[in-house]
Amino acid sequence: MPSLRHLRRLTRRPDPFAIEPALEVIYRDLFLRELARLGEEDRFFPTGGAANYSLLYLILRIGVELRPASVLDIGAGQSSLLWSMLQRRQLVGDVLTLEHDADWGARIGAQVGHELMVTPLRQVTIDGRMAMTYDWQAAKTGRTFDVVVCDGPVGTARHSRRGILAMLDDPPADFALILDDAERAGEQDTVTAVHDRLQAAGVDYRVGIVRAAKTQAVFATGRFVPATYL
């Protein structure tokens, strides 16, 4: 269970989350190759604030190789389209996308085959800090999630997307949690909070870092540990 200090030592980098834009083209080629193997067209637009190629590649590999039974996709967009394609091909089970913007949710919802839940953001206190986040209770009612990808809501300067800690209250024995935009200070605050929460609970987990135009931090346990080194 490496700490952030250990991650710095293992990666031999003062900032293990720093982006490496030159790797984006490599992840693009890998992603397109894997799409072609599935016989799927590249209809994705990983530009601006959308999921970049390293995140799309990571999702695709997890779907094809680890076959999650239930996925929570936080923040509607390109990742939602990819999960929908994987579900259509019966590579993943249930998928739920959370989105706070009703118009954007309707736009993406019309393009996917799984459930998209629009839940307005609300202010909550999590471990003594305020955060604008989703209605997690509505999302979790009657469900557990093997894989959670957090790319929403819009980031903040510090303690960004801290609401994701709600998904660690009672995690399954085997799960993967992917935090996008981990190159940003606010998301790194939340990466540290996830470390602290899992360590306090005595969870045996592993951490991986994927760097390209953006950085993803991957926490995983059990059969999803391979997601930390895909």
C-alpha positions as CSV (number, residue, x, y, z in Angstrom):
1,M,0.0,0.0,0.0
2,P,2.4,2.7,-1.1
3,S,2.0,6.2,0.3
4,L,2.4,9.3,-1.8
5,R,5.9,9.5,-0.4
6,H,6.6,6.0,-1.6
7,L,5.1,6.8,-5.0
8,R,7.6,9.6,-5.4
9,R,10.4,7.2,-4.5
10,L,9.2,4.4,-6.8
11,T,8.7,6.7,-9.8
12,R,11.9,8.7,-9.0
13,R,9.9,11.8,-9.7
14,P,9.3,14.7,-7.3
15,D,5.8,14.9,-8.7
16,P,4.6,11.4,-9.7
17,F,1.4,12.9,-11.1
18,A,3.0,15.3,-13.6
19,I,1.5,14.9,-17.1
20,E,3.6,13.5,-20.0
21,P,1.8,14.9,-23.1
22,A,4.2,13.0,-25.4
23,L,2.6,9.7,-24.3
24,E,-0.8,10.7,-25.5
25,V,-0.1,9.6,-29.0
26,I,1.0,6.2,-27.7
27,Y,-2.2,5.7,-25.8
28,R,-4.1,6.9,-28.8
29,D,-2.5,4.2,-31.0
30,L,-3.1,1.5,-28.3
31,F,-6.7,2.6,-27.9
32,L,-7.4,2.6,-31.7
33,R,-5.7,-0.8,-32.0
34,E,-7.9,-2.3,-29.4
35,L,-11.0,-0.7,-30.9
36,A,-10.1,-2.3,-34.2
37,R,-9.8,-5.7,-32.6
38,L,-13.3,-5.3,-31.4
39,G,-14.5,-4.2,-34.8
40,E,-15.5,-0.8,-33.5
41,E,-15.1,2.6,-35.2
42,D,-13.3,5.4,-33.5
43,R,-16.2,7.8,-32.8
44,F,-14.6,9.5,-29.8
45,F,-13.6,13.1,-29.3
46,P,-11.0,13.2,-26.4
47,T,-10.4,16.9,-26.6
48,G,-10.7,19.8,-24.1
49,G,-12.1,18.7,-20.8
50,A,-13.2,15.3,-22.1
51,A,-11.7,12.0,-21.2
52,N,-8.2,11.8,-22.8
53,Y,-6.7,8.8,-24.6
54,S,-5.0,7.4,-21.5
55,L,-8.3,7.3,-19.6
56,L,-10.2,5.8,-22.6
57,Y,-7.4,3.2,-23.0
58,L,-7.6,2.3,-19.3
59,I,-11.4,1.9,-19.4
60,L,-11.2,-0.2,-22.6
61,R,-8.6,-2.6,-21.1
62,I,-10.5,-2.9,-17.8
63,G,-13.7,-3.7,-19.8
64,V,-12.1,-6.3,-22.1
65,E,-9.8,-8.0,-19.6
66,L,-11.4,-7.6,-16.2
67,R,-15.1,-7.7,-17.1
68,P,-16.6,-5.7,-14.3
69,A,-20.2,-6.7,-13.3
70,S,-21.2,-3.1,-12.3
71,V,-19.7,0.2,-13.2
72,L,-20.3,3.7,-11.9
73,D,-19.3,6.4,-14.4
74,I,-19.2,9.8,-12.8
75,G,-19.5,12.7,-15.2
76,A,-21.2,12.1,-18.5
77,G,-19.1,12.3,-21.7
78,Q,-16.7,10.2,-23.8
79,S,-16.2,7.7,-21.0
80,S,-20.0,7.1,-20.9
81,L,-20.0,6.4,-24.7
82,L,-17.2,3.9,-24.2
83,W,-18.8,2.1,-21.3
84,S,-22.0,1.9,-23.4
85,M,-20.2,0.2,-26.2
86,L,-18.5,-2.3,-23.9
87,Q,-21.9,-3.1,-22.4
88,R,-23.4,-3.6,-25.8
89,R,-20.7,-6.1,-26.5
90,Q,-21.5,-7.8,-23.2
91,L,-18.0,-7.1,-21.9
92,V,-19.3,-5.3,-18.8
93,G,-22.5,-5.7,-16.8
94,D,-24.6,-2.8,-15.4
95,V,-23.5,0.7,-16.0
96,L,-24.7,3.9,-14.3
97,T,-23.6,7.3,-15.3
98,L,-24.1,10.3,-12.9
99,E,-24.4,13.8,-14.3
100,H,-25.5,17.0,-12.6
101,D,-26.3,19.1,-15.8
102,A,-29.7,18.1,-17.1
103,D,-29.1,19.4,-20.6
104,W,-25.7,17.7,-21.0
105,G,-27.2,14.5,-19.4
106,A,-30.0,14.4,-22.0
107,R,-27.5,14.9,-24.8
108,I,-25.2,12.0,-23.6
109,G,-28.2,9.9,-22.4
110,A,-29.6,9.8,-26.0
111,Q,-26.3,8.2,-27.2
112,V,-25.9,5.4,-24.6
113,G,-27.8,2.2,-23.8
114,H,-27.4,2.3,-20.1
115,E,-29.0,4.3,-17.3
116,L,-27.9,8.0,-16.9
117,M,-29.0,9.6,-13.6
118,V,-29.2,13.3,-13.4
119,T,-28.6,14.4,-9.8
120,P,-28.2,18.1,-9.0
121,L,-25.1,18.9,-6.9
122,R,-25.6,19.6,-3.2
123,Q,-23.3,20.8,-0.5
124,V,-22.2,18.2,2.1
125,T,-19.5,17.9,4.7
126,I,-17.1,15.0,4.3
127,D,-14.5,14.4,6.9
128,G,-14.8,18.0,8.1
129,R,-14.6,19.6,4.7
130,M,-17.3,21.0,2.5
131,A,-17.8,19.6,-1.0
132,M,-20.4,20.1,-3.8
133,T,-21.3,16.6,-4.9
134,Y,-24.0,14.2,-6.2
135,D,-26.8,12.4,-4.4
136,W,-24.7,9.3,-3.6
137,Q,-27.6,7.6,-1.7
138,A,-29.7,7.6,-4.9
139,A,-26.8,6.2,-6.9
140,K,-26.0,3.4,-4.4
141,T,-29.5,2.3,-3.5
142,G,-29.7,-1.4,-4.2
143,R,-26.3,-1.4,-6.0
144,T,-22.7,-2.1,-5.5
145,F,-20.0,-1.1,-8.0
146,D,-16.9,-3.1,-9.1
147,V,-15.4,-0.2,-11.0
148,V,-15.9,3.6,-10.3
149,V,-14.5,6.2,-12.7
150,C,-14.5,9.7,-11.2
151,D,-14.4,12.6,-13.8
152,G,-16.9,14.9,-12.2
153,P,-18.1,17.3,-11.1
154,V,-16.0,20.3,-12.3
155,G,-12.8,20.4,-10.3
156,T,-11.9,22.8,-7.5
157,A,-8.6,24.3,-6.5
158,R,-8.4,22.2,-3.3
159,H,-10.0,18.9,-2.2
160,S,-11.6,18.5,-5.6
161,R,-14.3,15.9,-6.1
162,R,-14.0,14.9,-2.5
163,G,-17.5,13.5,-2.6
164,I,-16.1,10.3,-4.1
165,L,-15.1,9.3,-0.5
166,A,-18.8,8.3,-0.1
167,M,-18.1,5.3,-2.4
168,L,-15.6,4.0,0.1
169,D,-18.0,3.7,3.1
170,D,-18.6,0.0,2.3
171,P,-16.6,-1.0,-0.8
172,P,-16.8,-4.5,-2.2
173,A,-13.8,-6.8,-1.6
174,D,-12.8,-6.5,-5.3
175,F,-13.0,-3.0,-6.8
176,A,-11.2,-0.4,-8.8
177,L,-11.4,3.4,-8.4
178,I,-10.1,5.7,-11.1
179,L,-9.6,9.3,-10.3
180,D,-9.1,11.5,-13.4
181,D,-7.2,14.8,-13.5
182,A,-4.8,13.6,-10.8
183,E,-2.2,16.1,-12.0
184,R,-4.1,18.9,-10.4
185,A,-3.6,19.9,-6.8
186,G,-7.2,19.6,-5.8
187,E,-7.5,16.1,-7.1
188,Q,-4.2,15.2,-5.3
189,D,-5.8,16.3,-2.1
190,T,-8.5,13.7,-2.8
191,V,-6.0,11.0,-3.8
192,T,-4.4,11.5,-0.3
193,A,-7.9,11.4,1.3
194,V,-8.6,8.1,-0.5
195,H,-5.3,6.7,0.7
196,D,-6.1,7.7,4.3
197,R,-9.6,6.3,4.2
198,L,-8.5,2.9,2.8
199,Q,-5.5,2.6,5.2
200,A,-7.7,3.5,8.2
201,A,-10.1,0.7,7.1
202,G,-7.3,-1.8,6.8
203,V,-8.0,-2.4,3.1
204,D,-5.3,-4.3,1.2
205,Y,-5.1,-2.2,-2.0
206,R,-2.6,-1.2,-4.7
207,V,-2.1,2.1,-6.5
208,G,-1.2,2.8,-10.1
209,I,-0.6,6.0,-12.0
210,V,-1.2,6.6,-15.7
211,R,0.3,9.7,-17.3
212,A,-0.3,11.3,-20.7
213,A,-2.1,14.6,-21.5
214,K,-3.9,14.0,-18.2
215,T,-3.0,11.8,-15.2
216,Q,-5.2,9.1,-13.7
217,A,-4.7,7.6,-10.2
218,V,-6.0,4.0,-9.9
219,F,-6.8,2.3,-6.6
220,A,-7.6,-1.4,-6.8
221,T,-8.2,-4.5,-4.7
222,G,-8.6,-8.2,-5.3
223,R,-9.2,-9.3,-8.9
224,F,-9.0,-5.7,-10.1
225,V,-5.4,-5.1,-8.9
226,P,-4.2,-5.7,-12.6
227,A,-5.9,-2.3,-13.4
228,T,-3.0,-0.6,-11.5
229,Y,-0.5,-1.7,-14.1
230,L,-2.4,-2.0,-17.4
